[in-house]
Amino acid sequence: SRPEQVLGLGLVCPIGKEARHSKRTLPPHTVIAADPALMAGLPPADAASYGELAVVQSPETYRRFREEIAPGLGLADDEGLVRVARRYELSTAPESGAPFERPALIVTGRQDDNTGYADVYALLEHYPRATFAVLDRAGHNLQLEQPVLLDAFLDEWLDRVEEAAVS
């Protein structure tokens, strides 16, 4: 509602126009790079939580999952999340106003079975300065599975934001 106060917009694994999970266009859960030995050696709870999200199973993605994702999952207030989900949809869609004319980055995972990628394409008309990428070998933990590509996209987007801020 105040685009003049926003220098840029970066979205990683966002939802498209469908807030309700049941209405999203989602690919099936797919593991592109399986590591059966790694999965067999994990504690059962880790194998379940990591395995349900991992598109690329490797010691490195598991390490980062344990350090960066698992703590948040363990601290999640499940009852609170249910309350939020009941009212997850905004009363006014962000894309209902004038187009956002500043640098934007939208990066999705081709195998993201949580938020998907297909529905996000509908947002592009609202963001005429957006770079939109759908990364293969990436699910909802895209930052773990494609860190080099994500870093490159973020660096380039930050350069565009900085350039727009001084002009």
C-alpha positions as CSV (number, residue, x, y, z in Angstrom):
1,S,0.0,0.0,0.0
2,R,3.1,2.3,0.2
3,P,5.3,1.3,-2.7
4,E,7.3,4.6,-2.4
5,Q,8.7,3.2,0.8
6,V,9.8,-0.1,-0.8
7,L,13.1,-0.2,-2.7
8,G,12.6,-3.7,-4.0
9,L,10.8,-7.0,-3.5
10,G,12.4,-10.4,-3.2
11,L,10.3,-13.5,-2.9
12,V,11.7,-17.0,-2.5
13,C,9.3,-19.9,-2.8
14,P,6.2,-17.6,-2.5
15,I,2.6,-18.6,-3.0
16,G,0.9,-17.4,-6.2
17,K,-2.6,-16.0,-6.0
18,E,-4.0,-19.0,-4.1
19,A,-3.5,-18.7,-0.3
20,R,-5.3,-22.0,0.4
21,H,-3.0,-24.9,0.0
22,S,-5.8,-27.1,-1.4
23,K,-6.3,-24.6,-4.3
24,R,-2.7,-24.4,-5.4
25,T,-1.3,-26.1,-8.5
26,L,1.4,-28.3,-7.0
27,P,3.8,-30.9,-8.5
28,P,4.0,-34.3,-6.8
29,H,6.7,-34.7,-4.2
30,T,9.8,-35.7,-6.2
31,V,13.3,-36.6,-5.1
32,I,15.7,-35.7,-7.9
33,A,18.9,-36.7,-6.1
34,A,18.3,-39.6,-3.7
35,D,20.8,-40.7,-1.1
36,P,19.4,-44.0,0.4
37,A,22.4,-44.5,2.7
38,L,22.0,-41.0,4.2
39,M,18.3,-41.5,4.7
40,A,18.8,-45.0,6.3
41,G,21.3,-43.6,8.8
42,L,19.1,-40.7,10.0
43,P,17.1,-40.8,13.2
44,P,13.4,-41.7,12.3
45,A,12.1,-38.2,13.1
46,D,14.8,-36.5,11.0
47,A,14.2,-38.9,8.1
48,A,10.5,-38.1,8.2
49,S,10.8,-34.3,8.4
50,Y,13.8,-33.9,6.1
51,G,12.6,-36.6,3.7
52,E,9.2,-34.9,3.2
53,L,10.9,-31.7,2.0
54,A,14.2,-32.8,0.4
55,V,14.4,-32.8,-3.3
56,V,18.2,-33.1,-3.2
57,Q,19.3,-35.5,-0.4
58,S,22.9,-35.0,0.5
59,P,25.0,-34.7,3.7
60,E,25.2,-30.9,2.9
61,T,21.5,-30.3,2.5
62,Y,20.8,-32.4,5.6
63,R,23.4,-30.4,7.6
64,R,21.8,-27.2,6.6
65,F,18.3,-28.5,7.2
66,R,19.3,-29.5,10.8
67,E,20.9,-26.1,11.4
68,E,18.5,-23.8,9.6
69,I,15.1,-25.4,9.1
70,A,14.7,-28.0,11.9
71,P,15.0,-25.5,14.8
72,G,12.0,-23.5,13.5
73,L,10.0,-26.6,12.8
74,G,10.7,-27.8,16.4
75,L,9.6,-24.4,17.9
76,A,6.5,-24.0,15.7
77,D,3.3,-23.3,17.5
78,D,1.0,-25.8,15.7
79,E,-2.2,-24.4,17.3
80,G,-1.1,-20.9,16.3
81,L,-0.4,-22.0,12.8
82,V,-3.9,-23.5,12.5
83,R,-5.3,-20.1,13.7
84,V,-3.2,-18.2,11.1
85,A,-4.3,-20.7,8.3
86,R,-7.9,-19.9,9.0
87,R,-7.4,-16.3,8.1
88,Y,-4.4,-16.6,5.8
89,E,-6.0,-14.8,2.9
90,L,-5.6,-11.0,2.8
91,S,-8.7,-8.8,2.5
92,T,-6.9,-7.0,-0.4
93,A,-4.6,-8.8,-2.7
94,P,-1.2,-7.1,-3.0
95,E,-1.5,-7.3,-6.8
96,S,-4.9,-5.4,-6.8
97,G,-3.3,-2.0,-6.9
98,A,-1.0,-0.3,-9.3
99,P,2.0,-2.3,-10.7
100,F,5.1,-2.4,-8.5
101,E,7.6,-0.5,-10.7
102,R,10.8,-1.3,-8.7
103,P,13.2,-4.2,-8.9
104,A,11.7,-7.5,-7.9
105,L,13.0,-11.1,-7.8
106,I,10.7,-14.1,-7.7
107,V,12.5,-17.5,-7.3
108,T,10.6,-20.8,-7.1
109,G,11.5,-24.4,-7.0
110,R,10.3,-26.6,-9.9
111,Q,9.8,-29.5,-7.4
112,D,8.2,-27.3,-4.6
113,D,5.2,-29.3,-3.5
114,N,4.3,-26.8,-0.8
115,T,3.8,-23.5,-2.6
116,G,4.4,-24.7,-6.2
117,Y,5.7,-22.6,-9.1
118,A,2.9,-22.6,-11.7
119,D,0.5,-20.2,-9.9
120,V,3.3,-17.7,-9.2
121,Y,3.6,-16.9,-12.9
122,A,0.2,-15.0,-12.7
123,L,1.9,-12.4,-10.5
124,L,4.4,-11.3,-13.1
125,E,2.2,-8.7,-14.8
126,H,2.0,-6.8,-11.5
127,Y,5.9,-6.7,-11.3
128,P,7.2,-5.3,-14.6
129,R,10.8,-5.2,-13.2
130,A,10.8,-8.7,-11.9
131,T,13.2,-11.5,-12.7
132,F,11.3,-14.7,-12.4
133,A,13.1,-18.1,-12.1
134,V,12.0,-21.6,-11.7
135,L,14.9,-23.7,-10.5
136,D,15.2,-27.4,-11.2
137,R,16.5,-29.6,-8.4
138,A,14.8,-27.4,-5.8
139,G,11.8,-27.8,-3.6
140,H,10.5,-25.6,-0.8
141,N,14.0,-25.6,0.7
142,L,15.4,-24.0,-2.5
143,Q,18.0,-22.1,-0.5
144,L,19.5,-25.4,0.6
145,E,19.3,-27.2,-2.7
146,Q,20.4,-24.5,-5.1
147,P,22.4,-22.1,-3.0
148,V,24.8,-21.0,-5.7
149,L,22.0,-20.0,-8.1
150,L,20.0,-18.4,-5.4
151,D,23.0,-16.3,-4.3
152,A,23.6,-15.2,-7.9
153,F,20.0,-14.1,-8.3
154,L,20.0,-12.3,-4.9
155,D,23.3,-10.5,-5.7
156,E,22.0,-9.3,-9.1
157,W,18.7,-8.2,-7.5
158,L,20.5,-6.3,-4.8
159,D,22.6,-4.6,-7.4
160,R,19.4,-3.5,-9.2
161,V,17.8,-2.3,-5.9
162,E,20.9,-0.3,-5.1
163,E,21.0,1.2,-8.6
164,A,17.4,2.2,-8.4
165,A,17.8,3.7,-5.0
166,V,20.5,6.2,-6.2
167,S,18.8,7.1,-9.4
